[in-house]
Amino acid sequence: MLPLPVLHIITRLIIGGAQENTMFTAALLDPARFDVEILSGPQTGSEGSLIAEVRARGIPLTILPQLLRQINPLNDLLALWKLTRLMRQKRYAIVHTHSSKAGVIGRLAARLAGVPVIVHTVHGWSFHDHMSPARRKMYVLLEKFAASFTDAMIVVAQPDIEKGLREGIGRPEQYHVIRSAIPLDEFDPAAVDRDAVRRELGLPPNAPVLGNVGRFSPQKNPLDWVRVAGEVGRALPDCHFLLVGDGPLRADVEAALVAEGIAERTVLTGLRRDVPRMMAALDVFLLTSLWEGLPRVIPQALALEIPVVANRADGTAEAIAHGETGFLCEPGEITELAGHCVTLLRNPDLRRAMGQRGREFVNREFDVRRMVVQIAALYEVLLEEPPRAEAQGGWN
């Protein structure tokens, strides 16, 4: 029997959690059962691009020039038309969408093309309380519309189900929690020479180091990160700081580091793909995001036995056991966040104990192979269900 054709659609193949999730899924699904392709828009950005890596993994990739992040009626209609035509030509058994723009246009195209199974992964909802009410309402309405012809919606954390249902998006039976997992073999603390990484970065071998890996964007809230780091730096004059990543707030971050008086003790690496090596230089990982699905950097840090201090934002509470593998605070509690960081940085035994518990937790919950098995199992269940009314006609 020939493998079933599957198309994953995502708006941008930037370096990010949703994109890596999509890439790993496409790469690791059983090729004897599923013939998987990815389609993406052309945009990248300061976050870097995964396009070359997707192609290097041998995953068939189509770039659709009209699939852009910004709302543009002409481009969006062209993208819809081209996607619908492609799906009719290729006769995909499953279309699986990711991200908000690709999620709406891709699912609508799949419905128009009569694709038998339509799946969407919510990597954190597109709407949140930090946008204008009008824009938020529009995003909710679009998500409700797309959910009405979606067979299954995968979420990475339980709070996303609760948030979606509160807004009237979909039905409870449509939702499935599947963690956005990581390749654990790449995040093995025994496989990284921490001292060598610190030498490479110019960090003192025995100094406490607080850090983060992520995009410098409003969602990730890096300016609060710097404020917390400033308080930590004043409490611990020997503490150093490591920021891995880039983004639109880079200049603001650099200015804030100077204002807090810690610029000379901070290393900014820019974009790096050797995330496990960079993380291994840290003693504590600090995350100040304002909204999230379930950020993959948390299991990445915990897999390396690094405790995490984070804002309590959506799925972060499912990734951190407060007082066991790290600490959680309400967004904006700068002094409280800093206090937890100082406690950990001063106490290597506590860090070690929390780190070991974190590694055990991630081994159970965040193995990428387990994630792909769960996705494949969901596909099989959906393929066996009676087709939706609009898909009854198949490919006629």
ABEGO torsion letter per residue (X at the ends): XBBBBBBBBBABBBBBAAAAAAAAAAAABBAAABBBBBBBBABBEAAEBAAAAAAAAGBBBBBBAABBABBBAAAAAAAAAAAAAAAAAAGBABBBBBEAAAAAAAAAAAAAAGBABBBBBBBEBABBAABBAAAAAAAAAAAAAAAAABABBBBABAAAAAAAAAAGBEBAAABBBBBBBBBAAABBAAABBAAAAAAAAGBBAABBBBBBBEBBBAAAGAAAAAAAAAAAAAABAABBBBBBEBEAAAAAAAAAAAAAGAAAABBBAEBBABAAAAAAABABBBBABABBBBBAAAAAAAAAGBBBBBBBBEAAAAABBBGAAEBBBBBGBAAAAAAAAAAAAABAAAAAAAAAAAAAAAAAAABAAAAAAAAAAAAAAAAABBBBAAAAAEAX
